[in-house]
Amino acid sequence: MLNQSEDIQIGGDINPATKKVEGDYGEKYKGSVSEKESMITPENGFVLIETLEPGVSPLSVIEERDMNKWLRSNFDDSTICNLLAMAAPWMLIGMIVGLVALFFITIDRYYEIKDEKNGNR
C-alpha cells in the first residue's frame, strides 16, 4: 500500500513469482510518526521539539539533554572555583611527593651507574 501523502511503501510482502508487493500491514508497522500526525506540538505544551535524523536514538538525545540540564543546574562558576580551591592543596602535595620520588630514583640510578663504572656489580 502506498501512502498518498508521502509516496512510500508502508508494508507488504514481495511475491517471488511476480516480484510485486502484495499484502498490506496497514498503518500499524510503518515505523514512525509523521510531523502532521504527531501529538508533540507547541499547542500541546511541548517547548523544545526536534526532528531527529534517521538512525539517531531518541533516548540518547533525551539523556544528553537531561545531563546538560543537570550540569547547568548543579555546577555554576562559583562551584567550579570552589572545587579547584579544594583540589589545589592535594595537587601540590601530589607534585611534592612525585618530585621526592623522582629525586630518590635519580640518586639510586646515579649510584648504579657509578658502581657499574667501578666494576662493583
N, C-alpha and C positions, 0 to 999 in steps of 0.2 A: 504494500500500500504506500502510495506517495503522499506526503504531507503537502497540501496545495500551497501553503504559505511559504514553505522553505524548500520544496522540491528535493527532499532527501528520503531515502528508504527508511521506513520505521521498523519493519520486521518481515519475516517470511523465510522460506527455505528455497534453495536453488534446486530445481529439478534437474538431475544429471542427464536425463534424456533430452529435454528441451532447452536446457541452460537458461531458463527463465525463473524469476522469483515467483513462488506460489505460496499460498497460505498467508495468514495475517495474524500478528500478535496484537494488533491494535495499538492503543496509546500506552499500554501497560509497561512495555520494556523499551522505551525509546532512549533511556539513558540520562536525560537531563531535562530541565525545565527551561523553556524559552523566556526571554525577558518579558514578553507580553503576558505569559501565564503565571509569572512569579508573584507570590504574595509578599515578597520582600520589596516594599516600596516606601517612599517617604510618607505617603498618606497613611501607612500602617505603623508609622513611628520609627522606622529604621533610618539612622543618620548616615552611617558610612556603608555605602553599597558599592561593591566591587565585582565586576565580571572577571572570572579567572580564565586564564589561557588553558587549553586542553593539556591534561597531564599534571596540573598543579593541584595539590591536595588542599581541599578547603580546611581540613583540620590543622595543617601546618600553618596556614595563614592566620587562623584563629589563635593558635599557640603563640605565634610571633607577635600578634597584636597584644595579647594578654601579657607577655613578657615585657614588651616595651612599656605598657601602661604601668606594670608593677615597678619596673626600674625607675620610671619618671616619678612615681608617687613615693618611692622609698629612698631614693638617692638624689638629693639636690647637691648644689655646690658646697654647702657647709658640711654635709655628711662626708663628702669625699675628702675635704680638708681635715676633718676630724680623724678619719681613717688613716690618712697619711701621717698626722701628728702622733697617733698611737703606734704606728708601724716604724717611725723613724728611729727610736732608740733600739729596737730589735734589729733593724737593718744595720745600725752602727756596730752593735755587739757582734753580729754575724761577720761583718767586714774585719773587725779586730781579730776574731777567732781564726778567720781564714788567713789573715796576714801572719799570725803567730805560727799557724800550721805550716804555711809556706816557708817561713824562716827556718823552722826546725828541719823540714825536708831538704832545704838548700844546704844547711850546715851538715846534715847527715851525708848528703851526696858529695859535698866537698871533701869530707874525711874518707869516703870510699875511694874517690879518685886519688887522693894523696897516698892512701895505703897501697893502691894498685901501682903507683909510680915507684914507691919504695920497695915493692916486692913483698909486702906483708900478707898478701892474700893468696 
